[in-house]
Amino acid sequence: MTFQIFPPLEIPETLAAGPGPGNTDARVLQAFAGAGVADHMQGDVLRGMIECKHMLREIWGTQNAYTFAVAGTGWSALDTMFSAVMPGDKVVAFANGTFSGIDALTLRIKAATPAEHAANPLDPQAASVTVIEVPHGKPVTGEIVEAALAEHKPKWAFMAHWETGSGRINDIRGFSDACERYGAMGLIDAVSSLGVDDFSIDDYPGIAGWASCPQKGLCCLPLTYAPVSFTDAFIDSLMTSGAYTYVHNPIFEARHWGIVDGQDVEKGTYHRTHSGYAVAAFHEALRLTLQEGLAKRAASYRIHERVLRDAVVELGCEVTSDMPSLIVLNLPPELAGREMELVQNCRARGFGIWPTLSAPVQVRIGILNQLNRKSVSRIVRLFAEAMRELGGQIDRDAIEALLESRYGTSMAA
């Protein structure tokens, strides 16, 4: 038998201008590539994990001892958080886009009884889970949360902080307050907000669990570490109920990060094989975040998103989002229905914008780790050219004048 030997895989540089992942910072890539070959229990690897744990607490704005990171993507962090939900647990989940919808499916899978799984293995209809569907493009408001929790009084309540499927920011204050009022433990998907928004999770006492990812606001490699943080109440519930997992059990995960019985210890215990390369990259991404400062970074996102928003409106698009890292838009009427064609044309040229993943189909353009005049101007020009090639009426002079007026000489960097 002969085997085909493929040529080496060469992946060209692309401009990641979608909802995520963002382009990884060069310092993070250097830390990843420069790490020495080491096993997962080598002293510097373990020291790096301990330092990551402390930096994460600073970035999250929390005193939660159970603050660490899960090897993998944001889905790994979410699965770890959702592992505390047991069959029959009463849950209310709020869905207003693709990803909070998948989170709601995950919760139905976790809370379903064996009989409910057998009846519909890939989409179990757990009787104990209520999913509040909020229309695409609309936020989850405090009033919506209040009404649902008052009616159902669940053990767990779930919401995405920022929903990248539709580009909407949901009411985290109203969610936390309602959870406190009705005795629910709140669970938050913070995949898109951590490292972009300036907030402290300890300011939201109704929320017991938080899960994020490495490849959006932190702009680390997609397969490094996904941050999580859990209150003592969350861990106490888990200690009482247990969980049907070893790999993603928060208590077992925390032990390798030197968190045992709610206390920091000198050395973690073996749970999984960690990569020294991933630890080095994640460590540098956290250092970058702290060096820049969340307040400064959050302000920068707002400034550059406003420029991008104004530019696409000048191009005739309608913006329906309110996230500072992501624009979700409808094309002008003459290009309506050609969203996928436009996105595919852009991606074929290394300009990585995205469609929405559920109806109605819209275009998503992001600025993760693109916080400077040069990058945002490039995104605007590439998008304008893509629209022009489809027959859009583009006034290049007007676009250049807008960029100049928004940035001027004071923001030339």
PEFEN-V278052 format. One record per residue. RES is the residue in one small letter. PSI is psi in whole degrees, -180 to 180 (* if undefined). BURIAL is b if it has 9 or more other ideal C-beta (glycine too) atoms within 8 Angstrom, else e. Layout:
RES&PSI&BURIAL + RES&PSI&BURIAL
This chain:
m&134&e + t&147&e + f&139&e + q&127&e + i&112&e + f&154&e + p&163&e + p&144&e + l&122&e + e&119&e + i&119&e + p&161&e + e&133&e + t&160&e + l&106&b + a&100&b + a&46&b + g&-157&b + p&-10&b + g&149&b + p&155&b + g&166&b + n&126&b + t&138&b + d&145&b + a&-34&e + r&-35&e + v&-43&b + l&-39&b + q&-41&b + a&-40&b + f&-51&b + a&-25&e + g&-5&e + a&139&b + g&162&e + v&120&e + a&149&b + d&170&e + h&-9&b + m&10&e + q&146&b + g&-43&e + d&-32&e + v&-46&b + l&-40&b + r&-41&e + g&-38&b + m&-41&b + i&-42&b + e&-37&b + c&-42&b + k&-44&b + h&-37&e + m&-37&b + l&-40&b + r&-39&b + e&-44&e + i&-43&b + w&-25&b + g&57&b + t&155&b + q&5&e + n&121&b + a&-38&b + y&65&b + t&116&b + f&-161&b + a&147&b + v&132&b + a&125&b + g&-159&b + t&-175&b + g&-31&b + w&-33&e + s&-42&b + a&-43&b + l&-41&b + d&-36&b + t&-46&b + m&-45&b + f&-11&b + s&-19&b + a&-15&b + v&123&b + m&160&b + p&130&e + g&-11&e + d&140&b + k&124&b + v&141&b + v&124&b + a&138&b + f&125&b + a&125&b + n&31&b + g&-178&b + t&-48&b + f&-38&b + s&-27&b + g&-41&b + i&-39&e + d&-42&b + a&-38&b + l&-43&b + t&-42&b + l&-36&b + r&-37&b + i&-44&b + k&-40&b + a&-10&b + a&145&b + t&165&e + p&-40&e + a&-39&e + e&-35&b + h&-45&b + a&-34&e + a&-30&e + n&80&e + p&-37&e + l&-11&e + d&62&e + p&137&b + q&79&b + a&120&b + a&-24&e + s&-3&e + v&127&b + t&122&b + v&119&b + i&108&b + e&117&e + v&132&b + p&146&e + h&134&b + g&-3&e + k&145&e + p&160&b + v&115&b + t&163&b + g&-34&b + e&-39&e + i&-45&b + v&-47&b + e&-48&b + a&-42&e + a&-43&b + l&-34&b + a&-37&b + e&-44&e + h&-27&b + k&65&b + p&168&b + k&-41&e + w&144&b + a&142&b + f&144&b + m&148&b + a&139&b + h&-58&b + w&126&b + e&105&b + t&-13&b + g&-33&b + s&-4&b + g&31&b + r&142&b + i&127&e + n&161&b + d&92&b + i&-32&b + r&-48&e + g&-37&b + f&-50&b + s&-44&b + d&-41&b + a&-39&b + c&-44&b + e&-44&b + r&-36&b + y&12&b + g&24&e + a&150&b + m&116&b + g&142&b + l&132&b + i&130&b + d&104&b + a&30&b + v&-38&b + s&-12&b + s&-29&b + l&129&b + g&-8&b + v&-46&b + d&152&b + d&96&e + f&157&e + s&125&e + i&-23&b + d&-11&b + d&-3&e + y&75&b + p&-16&e + g&-7&b + i&123&b + a&-23&b + g&139&b + w&140&b + a&136&b + s&-159&b + c&168&b + p&-17&b + q&12&b + k&-96&b + g&-32&b + l&-18&b + c&51&b + c&-179&b + l&141&b + p&-34&e + l&58&e + t&-99&b + y&137&b + a&118&b + p&144&b + v&158&b + s&134&b + f&140&b + t&168&b + d&-34&b + a&-39&e + f&-48&b + i&-39&b + d&-41&e + s&-42&b + l&-39&b + m&-29&e + t&-42&e + s&-27&e + g&-175&e + a&147&b + y&53&e + t&148&e + y&-46&e + v&-44&e + h&25&b + n&120&b + p&-35&b + i&-42&b + f&-41&b + e&-42&b + a&-29&b + r&-35&b + h&-19&b + w&13&b + g&34&b + i&109&b + v&127&b + d&39&e + g&11&e + q&148&e + d&130&e + v&168&e + e&-35&e + k&136&e + g&173&b + t&156&e + y&131&e + h&-48&e + r&164&e + t&110&e + h&154&b + s&126&e + g&-35&b + y&-46&b + a&-40&b + v&-45&b + a&-42&b + a&-46&b + f&-41&b + h&-44&b + e&-36&b + a&-40&b + l&-40&b + r&-43&b + l&-44&b + t&-45&b + l&-37&b + q&-41&e + e&-39&e + g&131&e + l&-37&b + a&-45&e + k&-43&e + r&-44&b + a&-40&b + a&-38&b + s&-41&b + y&-43&b + r&-40&b + i&-49&b + h&-33&b + e&-37&b + r&-39&b + v&-48&b + l&-43&b + r&-49&b + d&-35&b + a&-45&b + v&-30&b + v&-41&b + e&-31&b + l&-1&b + g&8&e + c&159&b + e&120&e + v&131&b + t&4&b + s&169&b + d&17&e + m&137&b + p&-7&b + s&-2&b + l&132&b + i&128&b + v&128&b + l&158&b + n&136&e + l&162&b + p&155&b + p&-36&e + e&-15&e + l&3&b + a&137&b + g&-8&e + r&23&b + e&-47&b + m&-38&e + e&-44&e + l&-46&b + v&-44&b + q&-38&e + n&-43&b + c&-46&b + r&-31&b + a&-20&e + r&13&e + g&15&b + f&97&b + g&76&b + i&172&b + w&152&b + p&168&b + t&155&b + l&4&e + s&163&e + a&148&e + p&148&e + v&123&e + q&176&b + v&137&b + r&128&b + i&124&b + g&164&b + i&30&b + l&123&b + n&26&b + q&44&b + l&63&b + n&162&e + r&-44&b + k&-47&e + s&-46&b + v&-39&b + s&-39&b + r&-43&b + i&-45&b + v&-46&b + r&-40&b + l&-40&b + f&-41&b + a&-41&b + e&-39&b + a&-40&b + m&-41&b + r&-40&b + e&-23&e + l&-1&b + g&8&e + g&150&b + q&106&e + i&127&b + d&95&e + r&-39&e + d&-40&e + a&-39&e + i&-45&b + e&-38&e + a&-39&e + l&-47&b + l&-42&b + e&-42&e + s&-34&e + r&-38&b + y&-52&b + g&-167&e + t&-21&e + s&-18&e + m&42&b + a&-15&e + a&*&e
